[in-house]
Amino acid sequence: MDSARLCRCVFGLMVVGLVGLPQVVLGGRRCNFPAIYNFGDSNSDTGGISAAFAALHPPNGETFFGHPSGRYCDGRLIIDFIAEELKLPLLSAYLDSVGTNFRHGANFATGGSSILPGGYSPFHLGIQMSQFIQFKSRISALYTQLSPSGTTPPFKSFLPRPKDFSNALYTIDIGQNDLSYGFQHTTIEQVRLSIPNILSQFFQAVHQLYKEGARVFWVHNTGPIGCLPYTVIYGRSKPGNLDQNGCVKPQNEVAQEFNRQLKERVFQLRADLPGAAFTYVDVYSAKYALISSAKNEGFVDPFEFCCGSFYGYHIDCGKKAIINGTVYGNPCHNPSMHISWDGIHYSESANLWIANRILNGSFSDPPVSIGETCFLYQ
């Protein structure tokens, strides 16, 4: 970054916005990202795990798409609202082979994924990195080999241009499953002690992306795991286990420690890779703010969920079971009033509420909107 641009960024960071938060002032300019490449878990999976294994069932997708879209939600996810904010099409899952369009990016996130291998899903972050590197390499080869005459084959309209990779936005939302899997199979303290190793792998993955030309990163921290209805159902029986809002304290404390160390790693990446821009997004605080003020925001009890069941019997969303004359798994009639869709994942209305608060930079470091992040490194 040259001295003039550095001065503009530093000056912008010193300006105080109307809401009392420091804002980066960039003259009203907006980034023109040609593509988004996303890495993560079910919080941002737009069809990967569904394509790889078994398709999701209705009522998933009912609110926005009218049918299952491969998302663990009644509608759109935060990554969808990111794409809409940047005036780009919704991302196709890399693993989906039918009807996909990668012209404006690809989504490598898959449900159940973790940073480390050995969790719920085989598609851990290392595999997602390998998929991206192969994807980029094959795109470059296709453009080189199949256009010797300089003409543009029709198939290219569905593929990114090689030059777009270095100008794209790279979004990362992963880590929740590393903690959740640890909570299920080890102790709270063991999970806490595993955080440096988890983040070491994250650190290496980002360095890989940088070597492949990635320059603008939007990194989400992990959400309040202890506030998921699933966690509360199984964790509230222990005396003193819940905080003032009804969330499970030990799980949230570990999530907060994970986020503290993640933020340190992002700061280290800024020092190591000065040619890149890193925005750290405090999704935890945005989600916790919603949960703690659910009724004031027009939602029902934040620990009620719309689809599936964990009460007495575990019934996945989209399935039903009749046990002793009781029907389990009937979906609710008003998903827009629920924060939780299925006890683990957020509803579209909750995702929209959160997106509206994080995309403008209010929960980011530096406090810059997603549409301005590219100017932080240029």
C-alpha positions, 0 to 999 in steps of 0.5 A: 500500500502506498503512503497516500492510500495508507493515510486515507485508510488511517484517517478513515479509521479515526472518523466516528460514525453517527451510531458512535462506532468508528467507520472507515470512510472511503469516499462512497466507493464500492468494490466490484467483486466479480466473484465470491469463494466461500469456505465453511460448514452448514451455516453457509452450505448452499447445497454441497452436503446435499449433493454429496450424500442425501438431498434435504427434504421439505419443508427446508427451503419453503420460505424463499425457494419454495422447495429444498435448496440444499440449505439447512434453513427455510430460506436464505443464509447469510452467505446468500445475503452477502451475494445479494448485497454485492449484486451477485447471483447466489452461489452454486455449491462446488459439489453440485453437478447439475444446474450449477453456474460458477461464473461469479464464484463457488461455494466449497462449504458443506454441512458438518465440516470442521477445520480439522479432519475427523469430525462430522464430515469428510469435507474438512477445511483442508479438503475444501482448500484442495478442491479450490486449488484444483478448481482454479487450476482446471479453469486456467487449463480450460481457458488456455487449451480450449481457446487457441483461436481466440474464440470464446466457447459457450461453456465459458459463460458458466465458468469464472475468468482466470483473472477473477480469482485475484479480484474475488472476495473470499469468505470463511465461516467455519470452526463451530463443528470443531467445538461441537464435536469436541463437546460431544466426545471430550471434555470442555477443558480438552476442547479449550486446549485444542483451540490453538491446534484448530486455528493453526490449521485455519492459519495454514489454509488462509496462507494457501489461499493467499498463494493462490492469489486471494487478497480480500478476506471476510472472516466470520467468528463462531456463533454462541453455540451455547444458545442453540436450542439443541445445546440448551435442551441437553445442557440446562439440567446442570445447576448454574449451567445457564446464563441470564438469557438461558444459554449454556455458559461453558459452551459459550465461554469456549466459543468466546475463547476460540474467537479471541484466539481467532482474532489474534490469528487474523491480526497475525495474518495482516502482519504476515500478508500485508498485500491482503485485506482481512476483515474479522466479523464478530458474528457471535455478538450479532447473534447473541444480541438477537437472542437476548432481545428476541421478543423485542425484535418480534421473535418468539422464545429463542429456544423454540424451533420450527422444524424437527424435534429433540424433545424425547425423540430426535427427528430430523427436519423434514421427517416425522415419526409417530410414537405412542400416538404422538406425532413428532416432527411437524413443522411450525406455521410461522418460521419467520417468527423463529430465530432457530429453524431446526434447533441447530441452524438459524431461520431466514428471518434470523439470518436476514436480521444478522446480515443487516447488522454485520454487512455494514461493518458495525460488528467488523474489525476494521469497521468497514462494510463488505462493499468497501473491503477491497479498498483496505489493501489497494 
